[in-house]
Amino acid sequence: MSRSLLIAALLATLIAAPPAWGAVRLQSSVQHAQASTLRAAADDVSLDEAIRTVRDAYGEVTILKAETRGRNGQRVHRIKFLTDSGRVKTVEVDASTGDLR
């Protein structure tokens, strides 16, 4: 009798399994899409590179805050810094091109 119960349990598991496999495939597709987006983002200008761009343009400034934001569907690095003269300035660096705004 226990062999019959084991076979029944195995069959029940196999019948229930396809939806779970489908969920795994869907999750895998989502993860693949996220990984592609991260790879595309990695090809852009990093926040560290944007800070170097600001320092190239303004000298050895003190960075107060640096963050990456989305603006109109594009990524922008926003960098707030203290100039040599003591003024606080904020600039944006385009994350795709590295251009200062």
C-alpha positions as CSV (number, residue, x, y, z in Angstrom):
1,M,0.0,0.0,0.0
2,S,2.8,2.4,0.8
3,R,4.2,1.9,-2.7
4,S,0.8,3.0,-4.2
5,L,0.9,6.1,-2.0
6,L,4.5,6.9,-3.1
7,I,3.5,6.6,-6.8
8,A,0.4,8.8,-6.2
9,A,2.5,11.4,-4.5
10,L,5.1,11.4,-7.3
11,L,2.4,11.7,-10.0
12,A,0.8,14.6,-8.0
13,T,4.1,16.3,-7.9
14,L,4.7,15.9,-11.6
15,I,1.2,17.2,-12.5
16,A,1.8,20.3,-10.3
17,A,5.3,20.9,-11.6
18,P,4.8,22.5,-15.1
19,P,3.3,25.8,-13.7
20,A,6.3,26.0,-11.4
21,W,8.7,25.4,-14.3
22,G,6.9,28.1,-16.3
23,A,7.3,30.5,-13.4
24,V,11.1,29.7,-13.3
25,R,11.3,30.4,-17.0
26,L,9.5,33.7,-16.6
27,Q,11.7,34.7,-13.7
28,S,14.7,33.8,-15.7
29,S,13.5,36.0,-18.6
30,V,13.0,38.9,-16.2
31,Q,16.5,38.4,-14.7
32,H,18.0,38.3,-18.2
33,A,16.3,41.6,-19.1
34,Q,17.5,43.2,-15.9
35,A,21.0,41.9,-16.6
36,S,20.9,43.4,-20.1
37,T,19.9,46.7,-18.7
38,L,22.7,46.6,-16.2
39,R,25.2,45.8,-18.9
40,A,23.9,48.7,-21.0
41,A,24.2,51.0,-18.0
42,A,27.7,49.7,-17.3
43,D,28.8,50.8,-20.8
44,D,27.9,54.4,-19.8
45,V,29.9,56.9,-17.8
46,S,30.1,55.8,-14.1
47,L,29.6,58.1,-11.2
48,D,33.3,58.0,-10.4
49,E,34.1,59.0,-14.0
50,A,31.6,61.9,-13.7
51,I,33.4,63.1,-10.6
52,R,36.7,63.0,-12.4
53,T,35.1,65.0,-15.2
54,V,34.0,67.7,-12.8
55,R,37.4,67.8,-11.2
56,D,39.0,68.1,-14.6
57,A,36.7,71.1,-15.3
58,Y,36.8,72.8,-11.9
59,G,40.0,71.7,-10.3
60,E,40.5,69.7,-7.0
61,V,37.1,70.5,-5.5
62,T,35.5,69.0,-2.4
63,I,32.6,66.7,-3.4
64,L,29.7,67.3,-1.1
65,K,27.2,64.9,-2.7
66,A,27.1,62.7,-5.8
67,E,24.1,60.7,-7.1
68,T,22.7,59.3,-10.2
69,R,19.1,60.2,-11.2
70,G,16.7,59.5,-14.0
71,R,15.6,62.5,-16.0
72,N,13.3,62.2,-19.0
73,G,14.2,58.5,-19.5
74,Q,17.9,59.2,-19.3
75,R,20.4,58.8,-16.5
76,V,22.2,61.9,-15.2
77,H,24.9,62.2,-12.5
78,R,24.3,65.1,-10.2
79,I,27.4,66.3,-8.4
80,K,27.4,69.0,-5.7
81,F,30.8,70.4,-4.7
82,L,32.6,73.2,-2.9
83,T,34.8,75.4,-5.0
84,D,38.2,76.8,-4.0
85,S,36.5,80.2,-3.4
86,G,34.0,78.5,-0.9
87,R,30.9,78.5,-3.1
88,V,28.6,75.5,-3.4
89,K,28.0,74.5,-7.0
90,T,25.9,71.7,-8.6
91,V,26.5,70.3,-12.0
92,E,25.0,67.4,-14.0
93,V,27.0,65.0,-16.1
94,D,25.1,63.1,-18.8
95,A,25.6,59.4,-17.9
96,S,25.5,58.4,-21.6
97,T,28.0,60.9,-23.0
98,G,29.9,62.4,-20.1
99,D,29.0,65.9,-21.1
100,L,28.7,68.5,-18.4
101,R,25.4,70.4,-18.1
